[in-house]
Amino acid sequence: MPDQALTPFPTRGRVYRATRRVGPGHVSPLRRARLDAIVDWLQQVAYEDVVQAGLEHDSVWLVRRTTVLASRFPAFGERLDLRTACTAIGTLVAERRTSIVGEHGAAVEASALWVPLDPATLRPRKTEAFLAVYGPSADGRKAKARLRHPPAPPEGAERRPWSFAVADLDLADHVNNAAYWRTLEQELRDHDAAVPLRAEVEHHAEASDGDFEVAVAGDRRWLLGPDGAVRATALVGPVA
């Protein structure tokens, strides 16, 4: 898969820190933390950061892309230290980096591209309060809103059935960001925690509960709704 380098973690500005412990509901049969659990931690600590900064009512956040680079996956029972910071700000989007380090060697680096929306109009915006809190760590770096995955599967791509349940929906009545990553975990039952992996999901349109298809071509994936439209795309494979 293409090797897109993550933005370096900032050396100035706001950094939020948190801890987690890998529990029974987070792991595969091989005791490896699943990708959907990791992405759920990412959004949890992002929300905690926003709340601690006093910005929980400032914006509604819409994720566009999440990249996870797992050099070594967290394992069952492992205590994790997480730190997260804003690393770039663009015209429409902001980038958040998160680093996860475990007491037994877990090492995960992640990047997420978010669109801050006005809660009333749902139009993109960045307030003065947001820029005051997160501008210093972004340090002038510009985040780009453009998605980079191929927008549609090629002819002849394998098709696999998939479905989302009501339990996968969030408070916006859409499939939660972390739930999309279960489509990748379906292929990773036997993936060992010590084997590095890079995966990325881009969101094109909201999804609800019901039946879907996953189109597969090499290391690329497309999540197709009942109408055939692409809801999300993904890349998954070894670290380059």
Secondary structure, DSSP 8 states (H G I E B T S, - for coil): ----------SSS--EEEEEE--GGGB-TTSBB-HHHHHHHHHHHHHHHHHHTT-TTT-EEEEEEEEEEEEE--BTT-EEEEEEEEEEE-SS-EEEEEEEEETTS-EEEEEEEEEEE-TTT--B---HHHHHHHHHHHTT--------S-SS--TT-EEEEEEE-GGGB-TTSSB-GGGGGHHHHTT-TT--TTS-EEEEEEE-S---SEEEEEEEETTEEEEE-TTS-EEEEEEEE---
